[in-house]
Amino acid sequence: MQKELKDLDDERVRFRAKFEELGCRDNYHGYPETTILLVDICRLDTMQQVIDHQWFVFGKRFESLNLQPGDVIEFDALVVPYSKGYVNFREYVDQQKTDYKLSRPTKIVKVEKGESNFVNLVKK
């Protein structure tokens, strides 16, 4: 699925996803920060699944939607590369590779229940 995101590198695209749950992590200052898990993320124009899950910071835009598990949302996001993998400079081990993720979600809206047969499209 990451190949589809590689083709969209540095583009802002419209996506549709399902809200799964809220979580918590420490931010880079060490303070707890609420996060949101979105699953079955699809491009809106093709309805092709590009990522199985993605965590975002639970900011004011997400909070204003009053989401319940299973709710479907649409949003624009920027596709950006990031490095992942193991690195040990002392042992000269570099197993990093480039992967892609969604960043900076904007124009977040909840999709009404009648507007979406989203679950049926994702399972195909």
OpenMM code with the backbone's topology and positions (N, CA, C; nanometers):
from openmm import Vec3, app, unit

residues = "MET GLN LYS GLU LEU LYS ASP LEU ASP ASP GLU ARG VAL ARG PHE ARG ALA LYS PHE GLU GLU LEU GLY CYS ARG ASP ASN TYR HIS GLY TYR PRO GLU THR THR ILE LEU LEU VAL ASP ILE CYS ARG LEU ASP THR MET GLN GLN VAL ILE ASP HIS GLN TRP PHE VAL PHE GLY LYS ARG PHE GLU SER LEU ASN LEU GLN PRO GLY ASP VAL ILE GLU PHE ASP ALA LEU VAL VAL PRO TYR SER LYS GLY TYR VAL ASN PHE ARG GLU TYR VAL ASP GLN GLN LYS THR ASP TYR LYS LEU SER ARG PRO THR LYS ILE VAL LYS VAL GLU LYS GLY GLU SER ASN PHE VAL ASN LEU VAL LYS LYS".split()
positions = [
    Vec3(0.0801, -0.1196, 0.0000),
    Vec3(0.0000, 0.0000, 0.0000),
    Vec3(0.0850, 0.1270, 0.0000),
    Vec3(0.2088, 0.1187, 0.0477),
    Vec3(0.2926, 0.2375, 0.0538),
    Vec3(0.3299, 0.2881, -0.0848),
    Vec3(0.3228, 0.2026, -0.1869),
    Vec3(0.3539, 0.2461, -0.3218),
    Vec3(0.2574, 0.3552, -0.3677),
    Vec3(0.1298, 0.3411, -0.3307),
    Vec3(0.0318, 0.4435, -0.3671),
    Vec3(0.0668, 0.5780, -0.3042),
    Vec3(0.1167, 0.5748, -0.1807),
    Vec3(0.1560, 0.6997, -0.1155),
    Vec3(0.2839, 0.7567, -0.1765),
    Vec3(0.3748, 0.6710, -0.2181),
    Vec3(0.4994, 0.7190, -0.2798),
    Vec3(0.4685, 0.7990, -0.4053),
    Vec3(0.3683, 0.7578, -0.4799),
    Vec3(0.3290, 0.8294, -0.6008),
    Vec3(0.2700, 0.9671, -0.5693),
    Vec3(0.2244, 0.9867, -0.4446),
    Vec3(0.1617, 1.1129, -0.4042),
    Vec3(0.2555, 1.2000, -0.3204),
    Vec3(0.3846, 1.1719, -0.3220),
    Vec3(0.4814, 1.2439, -0.2388),
    Vec3(0.4685, 1.3951, -0.2547),
    Vec3(0.4545, 1.4646, -0.1426),
    Vec3(0.4433, 1.6110, -0.1354),
    Vec3(0.3162, 1.6659, -0.1990),
    Vec3(0.2120, 1.5860, -0.2084),
    Vec3(0.0834, 1.6326, -0.2590),
    Vec3(-0.0186, 1.6360, -0.1462),
    Vec3(-0.1119, 1.7296, -0.1542),
    Vec3(-0.2238, 1.7349, -0.0597),
    Vec3(-0.3430, 1.6694, -0.1291),
    Vec3(-0.3958, 1.5635, -0.0667),
    Vec3(-0.4992, 1.4798, -0.1266),
    Vec3(-0.6144, 1.4657, -0.0271),
    Vec3(-0.7345, 1.4410, -0.0790),
    Vec3(-0.8537, 1.4196, 0.0040),
    Vec3(-0.8651, 1.2713, 0.0385),
    Vec3(-0.8882, 1.2408, 0.1663),
    Vec3(-0.8976, 1.1029, 0.2142),
    Vec3(-1.0269, 1.0824, 0.2912),
    Vec3(-1.0654, 0.9561, 0.3040),
    Vec3(-1.1788, 0.9154, 0.3858),
    Vec3(-1.1293, 0.8040, 0.4776),
    Vec3(-1.1684, 0.8108, 0.6065),
    Vec3(-1.1218, 0.7121, 0.7040),
    Vec3(-1.2280, 0.6903, 0.8105),
    Vec3(-1.2080, 0.5841, 0.8875),
    Vec3(-1.2985, 0.5515, 0.9961),
    Vec3(-1.2279, 0.5764, 1.1288),
    Vec3(-1.2975, 0.6441, 1.2222),
    Vec3(-1.2435, 0.6702, 1.3547),
    Vec3(-1.2505, 0.5431, 1.4374),
    Vec3(-1.1363, 0.5051, 1.4979),
    Vec3(-1.1298, 0.3823, 1.5766),
    Vec3(-1.1278, 0.4114, 1.7271),
    Vec3(-1.0298, 0.4908, 1.7739),
    Vec3(-1.0177, 0.5161, 1.9173),
    Vec3(-0.9259, 0.6348, 1.9448),
    Vec3(-0.9276, 0.6788, 2.0704),
    Vec3(-0.8358, 0.7813, 2.1171),
    Vec3(-0.7228, 0.7138, 2.1937),
    Vec3(-0.6066, 0.7785, 2.1939),
    Vec3(-0.4921, 0.7259, 2.2669),
    Vec3(-0.4176, 0.8401, 2.3336),
    Vec3(-0.2988, 0.8106, 2.3845),
    Vec3(-0.2183, 0.9122, 2.4512),
    Vec3(-0.0706, 0.8808, 2.4268),
    Vec3(0.0099, 0.9849, 2.4134),
    Vec3(0.1544, 0.9695, 2.3996),
    Vec3(0.2196, 1.0920, 2.4630),
    Vec3(0.3488, 1.0849, 2.4849),
    Vec3(0.4229, 1.2002, 2.5332),
    Vec3(0.4720, 1.2791, 2.4135),
    Vec3(0.4506, 1.4119, 2.4153),
    Vec3(0.5009, 1.4938, 2.3053),
    Vec3(0.6504, 1.5185, 2.3236),
    Vec3(0.7121, 1.5960, 2.2362),
    Vec3(0.8571, 1.6128, 2.2410),
    Vec3(0.9038, 1.6954, 2.3603),
    Vec3(0.8111, 1.7589, 2.4331),
    Vec3(0.8449, 1.8280, 2.5578),
    Vec3(0.8279, 1.7353, 2.6785),
    Vec3(0.7740, 1.6159, 2.6567),
    Vec3(0.7535, 1.5209, 2.7643),
    Vec3(0.6160, 1.5252, 2.8265),
    Vec3(0.5270, 1.6085, 2.7757),
    Vec3(0.3914, 1.6200, 2.8300),
    Vec3(0.2968, 1.5257, 2.7560),
    Vec3(0.1958, 1.4744, 2.8275),
    Vec3(0.1006, 1.3847, 2.7603),
    Vec3(0.0179, 1.4601, 2.6555),
    Vec3(-0.0119, 1.3888, 2.5474),
    Vec3(-0.0844, 1.4473, 2.4346),
    Vec3(-0.1857, 1.3446, 2.3852),
    Vec3(-0.3090, 1.3859, 2.3649),
    Vec3(-0.4132, 1.2953, 2.3171),
    Vec3(-0.3977, 1.2745, 2.1667),
    Vec3(-0.4136, 1.1494, 2.1229),
    Vec3(-0.4019, 1.1144, 1.9818),
    Vec3(-0.5304, 1.0465, 1.9353),
    Vec3(-0.5465, 1.0412, 1.8040),
    Vec3(-0.6638, 0.9786, 1.7440),
    Vec3(-0.6163, 0.8756, 1.6416),
    Vec3(-0.6791, 0.7580, 1.6434),
    Vec3(-0.6455, 0.6516, 1.5493),
    Vec3(-0.7513, 0.6449, 1.4403),
    Vec3(-0.7080, 0.6608, 1.3151),
    Vec3(-0.7948, 0.6440, 1.1990),
    Vec3(-0.7539, 0.5167, 1.1270),
    Vec3(-0.8526, 0.4390, 1.0823),
    Vec3(-0.8248, 0.3122, 1.0134),
    Vec3(-0.8906, 0.3116, 0.8763),
    Vec3(-0.8478, 0.2185, 0.7916),
    Vec3(-0.9027, 0.2005, 0.6559),
    Vec3(-0.9030, 0.3325, 0.5794),
    Vec3(-0.7872, 0.3942, 0.5674),
    Vec3(-0.7759, 0.5249, 0.5033),
    Vec3(-0.7681, 0.5069, 0.3520),
    Vec3(-0.8627, 0.5710, 0.2806),
    Vec3(-0.8741, 0.5592, 0.1352),
    Vec3(-0.8648, 0.6966, 0.0701),
    Vec3(-0.8122, 0.6980, -0.0516),
    Vec3(-0.8213, 0.8199, -0.1324),
    Vec3(-0.9675, 0.8381, -0.1701),
    Vec3(-1.0155, 0.9601, -0.1598),
    Vec3(-1.1575, 0.9837, -0.1858),
    Vec3(-1.1906, 0.9708, -0.3343),
    Vec3(-1.0997, 1.0115, -0.4228),
    Vec3(-1.1304, 1.0084, -0.5659),
    Vec3(-1.1363, 0.8664, -0.6220),
    Vec3(-1.0529, 0.7749, -0.5719),
    Vec3(-1.0512, 0.6379, -0.6241),
    Vec3(-1.1113, 0.5361, -0.5281),
    Vec3(-1.1300, 0.5758, -0.4001),
    Vec3(-1.1755, 0.4859, -0.2931),
    Vec3(-1.0843, 0.3642, -0.2810),
    Vec3(-0.9564, 0.3819, -0.3128),
    Vec3(-0.8565, 0.2771, -0.2990),
    Vec3(-0.7858, 0.2963, -0.1649),
    Vec3(-0.7797, 0.1906, -0.0843),
    Vec3(-0.7154, 0.2006, 0.0459),
    Vec3(-0.5653, 0.2212, 0.0284),
    Vec3(-0.5114, 0.3239, 0.0969),
    Vec3(-0.3692, 0.3546, 0.0861),
    Vec3(-0.2935, 0.3264, 0.2154),
    Vec3(-0.3617, 0.3295, 0.3295),
    Vec3(-0.2997, 0.2998, 0.4585),
    Vec3(-0.4031, 0.2264, 0.5437),
    Vec3(-0.3559, 0.1272, 0.6216),
    Vec3(-0.4506, 0.0577, 0.7079),
    Vec3(-0.4787, 0.1349, 0.8362),
    Vec3(-0.3813, 0.2110, 0.8881),
    Vec3(-0.4070, 0.2949, 1.0049),
    Vec3(-0.3080, 0.4111, 1.0104),
    Vec3(-0.3454, 0.5156, 1.0842),
    Vec3(-0.2599, 0.6338, 1.1019),
    Vec3(-0.3021, 0.7035, 1.2308),
    Vec3(-0.2038, 0.7420, 1.3119),
    Vec3(-0.2287, 0.8193, 1.4334),
    Vec3(-0.2054, 0.9664, 1.4040),
    Vec3(-0.2936, 1.0532, 1.4550),
    Vec3(-0.2791, 1.1984, 1.4468),
    Vec3(-0.2942, 1.2567, 1.5862),
    Vec3(-0.2460, 1.3798, 1.6054),
    Vec3(-0.2719, 1.4520, 1.7295),
    Vec3(-0.4197, 1.4900, 1.7310),
    Vec3(-0.4846, 1.4707, 1.8442),
    Vec3(-0.6274, 1.5001, 1.8593),
    Vec3(-0.6437, 1.6483, 1.8908),
    Vec3(-0.6457, 1.7297, 1.7859),
    Vec3(-0.6550, 1.8738, 1.8013),
    Vec3(-0.7988, 1.9233, 1.8039),
    Vec3(-0.8136, 2.0548, 1.7997),
    Vec3(-0.9453, 2.1183, 1.8083),
    Vec3(-1.0366, 2.0787, 1.6926),
    Vec3(-0.9808, 2.0605, 1.5742),
    Vec3(-1.0643, 2.0248, 1.4580),
    Vec3(-1.1287, 1.8880, 1.4766),
    Vec3(-1.0487, 1.7903, 1.5223),
    Vec3(-1.1053, 1.6578, 1.5487),
    Vec3(-1.2026, 1.6631, 1.6659),
    Vec3(-1.1655, 1.7364, 1.7701),
    Vec3(-1.2480, 1.7434, 1.8902),
    Vec3(-1.3857, 1.8040, 1.8609),
    Vec3(-1.3921, 1.9005, 1.7706),
    Vec3(-1.5184, 1.9675, 1.7404),
    Vec3(-1.6197, 1.8753, 1.6718),
    Vec3(-1.5753, 1.7625, 1.6177),
    Vec3(-1.6655, 1.6703, 1.5476),
    Vec3(-1.7418, 1.5779, 1.6428),
    Vec3(-1.6965, 1.5682, 1.7681),
    Vec3(-1.7622, 1.4818, 1.8647),
    Vec3(-1.7750, 1.3392, 1.8099),
    Vec3(-1.6614, 1.2798, 1.7746),
    Vec3(-1.6582, 1.1501, 1.7074),
    Vec3(-1.6874, 1.0347, 1.8020),
    Vec3(-1.7555, 0.9344, 1.7488),
    Vec3(-1.7810, 0.8081, 1.8165),
    Vec3(-1.7124, 0.6983, 1.7354),
    Vec3(-1.6648, 0.5896, 1.8003),
    Vec3(-1.6009, 0.4819, 1.7243),
    Vec3(-1.6899, 0.4334, 1.6098),
    Vec3(-1.6328, 0.4220, 1.4913),
    Vec3(-1.7061, 0.3799, 1.3728),
    Vec3(-1.7487, 0.4943, 1.2827),
    Vec3(-1.7399, 0.6189, 1.3318),
    Vec3(-1.7752, 0.7340, 1.2490),
    Vec3(-1.6765, 0.7480, 1.1327),
    Vec3(-1.7264, 0.7903, 1.0181),
    Vec3(-1.6449, 0.8087, 0.8989),
    Vec3(-1.6200, 0.9580, 0.8802),
    Vec3(-1.4944, 0.9924, 0.8520),
    Vec3(-1.4596, 1.1322, 0.8299),
    Vec3(-1.3864, 1.1470, 0.6974),
    Vec3(-1.3871, 1.2697, 0.6457),
    Vec3(-1.3083, 1.3058, 0.5278),
    Vec3(-1.2158, 1.4194, 0.5670),
    Vec3(-1.0968, 1.4207, 0.5070),
    Vec3(-0.9996, 1.5248, 0.5371),
    Vec3(-0.8972, 1.5339, 0.4246),
    Vec3(-0.8325, 1.6494, 0.4155),
    Vec3(-0.7183, 1.6672, 0.3261),
    Vec3(-0.5924, 1.6463, 0.4083),
    Vec3(-0.4911, 1.5826, 0.3507),
    Vec3(-0.3649, 1.5631, 0.4214),
    Vec3(-0.2500, 1.5662, 0.3206),
    Vec3(-0.1356, 1.6035, 0.3704),
    Vec3(-0.0133, 1.6086, 0.2905),
    Vec3(0.0584, 1.4755, 0.3056),
    Vec3(0.1028, 1.4174, 0.1952),
    Vec3(0.1783, 1.2925, 0.1980),
    Vec3(0.3264, 1.3290, 0.2083),
    Vec3(0.3930, 1.2806, 0.3157),
    Vec3(0.5335, 1.3156, 0.3399),
    Vec3(0.6160, 1.1902, 0.3681),
    Vec3(0.7438, 1.1913, 0.3286),
    Vec3(0.8319, 1.0779, 0.3587),
    Vec3(0.8887, 1.0892, 0.5001),
    Vec3(0.9228, 0.9746, 0.5581),
    Vec3(0.9949, 0.9713, 0.6857),
    Vec3(1.0832, 0.8466, 0.6867),
    Vec3(1.1865, 0.8487, 0.7708),
    Vec3(1.2788, 0.7356, 0.7822),
    Vec3(1.2382, 0.6473, 0.8984),
    Vec3(1.2459, 0.5170, 0.8767),
    Vec3(1.2190, 0.4234, 0.9848),
    Vec3(1.3183, 0.3090, 0.9748),
    Vec3(1.3421, 0.2441, 1.0860),
    Vec3(1.4343, 0.1323, 1.0887),
    Vec3(1.5409, 0.1491, 1.1951),
    Vec3(1.6289, 0.0528, 1.2064),
    Vec3(1.7312, 0.0470, 1.3101),
    Vec3(1.8608, 0.1090, 1.2617),
    Vec3(1.9234, 0.1907, 1.3494),
    Vec3(2.0533, 0.2503, 1.3206),
    Vec3(2.1416, 0.2356, 1.4442),
    Vec3(2.2642, 0.1891, 1.4246),
    Vec3(2.3644, 0.1819, 1.5306),
    Vec3(2.4961, 0.2276, 1.4706),
    Vec3(2.5335, 0.3525, 1.4996),
    Vec3(2.6527, 0.4096, 1.4373),
    Vec3(2.7813, 0.3434, 1.4856),
    Vec3(2.7854, 0.2970, 1.6092),
    Vec3(2.9054, 0.2310, 1.6613),
    Vec3(2.9344, 0.1002, 1.5903),
    Vec3(2.8304, 0.0286, 1.5555),
    Vec3(2.8450, -0.1018, 1.4886),
    Vec3(2.8328, -0.0904, 1.3360),
    Vec3(2.8181, 0.0302, 1.2868),
    Vec3(2.8025, 0.0560, 1.1432),
    Vec3(2.6825, -0.0183, 1.0840),
    Vec3(2.5731, -0.0146, 1.1580),
    Vec3(2.4491, -0.0774, 1.1131),
    Vec3(2.3515, 0.0341, 1.0761),
    Vec3(2.3028, 0.0291, 0.9537),
    Vec3(2.2022, 0.1259, 0.9086),
    Vec3(2.0955, 0.0509, 0.8299),
    Vec3(1.9869, 0.0215, 0.8964),
    Vec3(1.8774, -0.0527, 0.8337),
    Vec3(1.7566, 0.0370, 0.8126),
    Vec3(1.7821, 0.1668, 0.7920),
    Vec3(1.6731, 0.2605, 0.7686),
    Vec3(1.6195, 0.2467, 0.6273),
    Vec3(1.4919, 0.2771, 0.6154),
    Vec3(1.4309, 0.2864, 0.4835),
    Vec3(1.3308, 0.4002, 0.4857),
    Vec3(1.2955, 0.4491, 0.3698),
    Vec3(1.2005, 0.5585, 0.3586),
    Vec3(1.0597, 0.5021, 0.3474),
    Vec3(0.9702, 0.5583, 0.4268),
    Vec3(0.8297, 0.5209, 0.4228),
    Vec3(0.7499, 0.6502, 0.4090),
    Vec3(0.6198, 0.6400, 0.3935),
    Vec3(0.5361, 0.7585, 0.3726),
    Vec3(0.4208, 0.7587, 0.4706),
    Vec3(0.3814, 0.8797, 0.5121),
    Vec3(0.2704, 0.8958, 0.6053),
    Vec3(0.1905, 1.0187, 0.5673),
    Vec3(0.0765, 1.0340, 0.6322),
    Vec3(-0.0067, 1.1519, 0.6130),
    Vec3(0.0262, 1.2526, 0.7221),
    Vec3(0.0249, 1.3797, 0.6842),
    Vec3(0.0612, 1.4844, 0.7780),
    Vec3(-0.0290, 1.6054, 0.7590),
    Vec3(-0.0446, 1.6850, 0.8626),
    Vec3(-0.1185, 1.8113, 0.8605),
    Vec3(-0.2600, 1.7978, 0.8041),
    Vec3(-0.3459, 1.7232, 0.8708),
    Vec3(-0.4839, 1.7108, 0.8210),
    Vec3(-0.5591, 1.8435, 0.8315),
    Vec3(-0.6344, 1.8766, 0.7270),
    Vec3(-0.7162, 1.9982, 0.7237),
    Vec3(-0.8526, 1.9643, 0.6650),
    Vec3(-0.9447, 2.0597, 0.6712),
    Vec3(-1.0789, 2.0452, 0.6140),
    Vec3(-1.1433, 1.9138, 0.6578),
    Vec3(-1.1416, 1.8894, 0.7887),
    Vec3(-1.1917, 1.7654, 0.8458),
    Vec3(-1.3429, 1.7768, 0.8662),
    Vec3(-1.4181, 1.6833, 0.8078),
    Vec3(-1.5638, 1.6812, 0.8236),
    Vec3(-1.6103, 1.5385, 0.8501),
    Vec3(-1.7178, 1.5272, 0.9271),
    Vec3(-1.7778, 1.3967, 0.9512),
    Vec3(-1.8743, 1.3668, 0.8379),
    Vec3(-1.8687, 1.2452, 0.7851),
    Vec3(-1.9581, 1.2033, 0.6769),
    Vec3(-2.0855, 1.1504, 0.7401),
    Vec3(-2.1994, 1.1970, 0.6887),
    Vec3(-2.3277, 1.1509, 0.7409),
    Vec3(-2.3461, 1.0034, 0.7093),
    Vec3(-2.4197, 0.9357, 0.7936),
    Vec3(-2.4385, 0.7904, 0.7788),
    Vec3(-2.4971, 0.7526, 0.6427),
    Vec3(-2.5892, 0.8286, 0.5901),
    Vec3(-2.6526, 0.7964, 0.4637),
    Vec3(-2.5646, 0.8210, 0.3421),
    Vec3(-2.4599, 0.9019, 0.3565),
    Vec3(-2.3756, 0.9381, 0.2427),
    Vec3(-2.2709, 0.8342, 0.2091),
    Vec3(-2.2468, 0.7392, 0.2991),
    Vec3(-2.1302, 0.6549, 0.2810),
    Vec3(-2.1639, 0.5066, 0.2878),
    Vec3(-2.1273, 0.4347, 0.1825),
    Vec3(-2.1232, 0.2890, 0.1892),
    Vec3(-1.9755, 0.2511, 0.1975),
    Vec3(-1.9034, 0.3244, 0.2788),
    Vec3(-1.7586, 0.3173, 0.2932),
    Vec3(-1.7113, 0.1778, 0.3307),
    Vec3(-1.7770, 0.1140, 0.4260),
    Vec3(-1.7325, -0.0161, 0.4737),
    Vec3(-1.7335, -0.1178, 0.3618),
    Vec3(-1.8335, -0.1168, 0.2772),
    Vec3(-1.8419, -0.2123, 0.1662),
    Vec3(-1.7326, -0.1884, 0.0649),
    Vec3(-1.6959, -0.0637, 0.0395),
    Vec3(-1.5931, -0.0337, -0.0601),
    Vec3(-1.4542, -0.0745, -0.0119),
    Vec3(-1.4247, -0.0558, 0.1155),
    Vec3(-1.2924, -0.0852, 0.1674),
    Vec3(-1.2654, -0.2354, 0.1709),
    Vec3(-1.3648, -0.3153, 0.1979),
    Vec3(-1.3455, -0.4590, 0.2112),
    Vec3(-1.3182, -0.5302, 0.0794),
    Vec3(-1.3431, -0.4645, -0.0355),
    Vec3(-1.3241, -0.5298, -0.1652),
    Vec3(-1.1787, -0.5501, -0.1975),
] * unit.nanometer
topology = app.Topology()
chain = topology.addChain("A")
for resn in residues:
    res = topology.addResidue(resn, chain)
    for name in ("N", "CA", "C"):
        topology.addAtom(name, app.Element.getBySymbol(name[0]), res)
